[in-house]
Amino acid sequence: MALPTRTLLFFFVALAVATHLPSAFSLTTRQTETDSLDASVSSSDGVTAAATTDSLRGGSPSATYAQVCAQIKASISSASAVYYPGDPVFKWLSSHWAATSTQTSACVVEPRSAVDVGKILQLVGRYRTPFAVEGGGHATNPGFSSTPGVHISLNSFKSITYNAASQTVEFGAGLSWNEVYTALEPHGVSVVGGRALGPGVAGFTLGGGYSFKTNQYGLTVDSVVGFELVKPNGQVVGVTQGSDSGLFFALKGAGNNFGIVTKFTLKTVPQGPIWGGIVTYMDPTSLAAINLATSKFSTQSTDPKAAMLSTTAYYQGMPLTSVQLFYDGPNPPAGIFDDFLSTPSVQSDVGTRSYLSFYKQSPSNDTYGMRNYFHTVPIAKYTPKIMNLISNLTVAYGNELASKSLVFMTLVAEPFLPTILTHSTSPSAYPFTRAKAYTPFQIFLSWSDPAQDAVFESALKRISDAMYAGLVAEGQADSLLAPMYGNYAWGGTSVARIYGTNLVPLKVVKLRVDPTDVMGLAGGFKV
């Protein structure tokens, strides 16, 4: 498969930040509960000595998927809609960036109000029908935002309301970050949001969220002040620190375990011109120099306005390196990025521009329809030996997988300041500890042949194992137990590695909010 020249130069940097989510995480969800059960839950607060999410998870559907789709169509308002296979809208609303996360559902439901989302949840919950909720559609893990049952599309939740007085913005879960940034630009503000075109706001935010502004303001969840949540029993509520601190904590990083979020309210931050762009290198001498420059930036940079991504890629038998440089101001101080700019490159577009222009330079959807997997390793410092290991693994596994229908491979260093977790004192589900910051090193594999899925899954885990071995040798053995970023994590990752010591308090919230584990009917990392 050949990519256009300009696309090639920008392509793998875009992949470095295309997660998401998405997490997933285009959001996925499920629900279960009859009206009588809702009443009993209300009177008992949903927690009994015998009730556990593990024992309640799953169950057999009591109606066919087609019957549930028909009941949903009869129950929701005329503003909402149900689509079936064969309808072009069905295909559009259920499509995913990655073929690995795509399934054909019995129907796609497009609710246009939170109340209708509640009606849908009550029905799929009552009949124990598998379902998924899709926001941006950038999940790569099978079943995380797709299902053979009822597919719920958040496409119509597109409202954006900026409040200058409170310096906040409320926006719908069906939006992309591109749409949010575009709406905010005329007001001279932005938010701590995503770094690439394509991923939706929902899964990204619910998984934690790393941004080019994270060094200044923390994670995306650190700037959230409120959620509009449709609970598993269909109730629509606003969730803030003041209204329900336990549920607010859980929604900040624990994904789709507690209902369907239909709106987010985030703090805004001032936004003027920025400096940045992408620089691409191909010469082996340049690649070695960029490894050293990345390590130096990781260990010595202290300016919170400066950020970067360093991507090592394998494409058509060639190793490539690209860096995406960012400074939140019209010009960076001398010295911050000099090592990157003085190294001979094959392409560079750095300069002063708007934040929106900078964001739009990454065509992450160029990999649409391929079989894609992400994984992650938490790293505190990118030492020279770790950067060299990244380069060596890229070449070794690129050569190994080339005959197995490999399309593209990237390993991405994402340096952040060690202070990024100090910007909020409010607890969050992710990360489970804020005592030390770990960056979400990203592994990305893309291939075309479904028969090779197991081969690439194995490679993903072996690359991860090799990175951990290298970290231990470099005195970073604590990475073995550090929080893993769920928006990058491979689907088979243990939830204990993502939620750690927060797993027990999350289960407590789960039993209160979703005692019959409606949300367990959908994919994702389940608590």
Salt bridges, closest charged atoms under 4 A:
ASP35 OD1 - ARG126 NH2 3.35
ASP54 OD1 - ARG57 NH1 3.92
ASP54 OD1 - LYS507 NZ 4.00
GLU110 OE1 - ARG112 NH2 3.14
ASP116 OD1 - LYS119 NZ 3.90
GLU134 OE1 - HIS96 NE2 3.85
GLU134 OE1 - HIS151 NE2 2.77
GLU170 OE1 - LYS263 NZ 3.71
GLU179 OE1 - LYS158 NZ 3.34
ASP222 OD1 - ARG434 NH2 2.62
ASP244 OD2 - ARG512 NH1 2.92
ASP328 OD2 - LYS213 NZ 2.78
ASP339 OD2 - LYS296 NZ 3.20
ASP349 OD2 - ARG353 NH2 3.53
GLU400 OE2 - ARG462 NH2 2.63
GLU414 OE1 - ARG195 NH2 2.90
ASP453 OD2 - ARG371 NH2 2.71
GLU457 OE2 - LYS461 NZ 3.60
ASP478 OD2 - LYS436 NZ 2.64
ASP514 OD2 - LYS510 NZ 2.76
ASP517 OD2 - ARG57 NE 2.70
ASP517 OD1 - LYS510 NZ 2.84
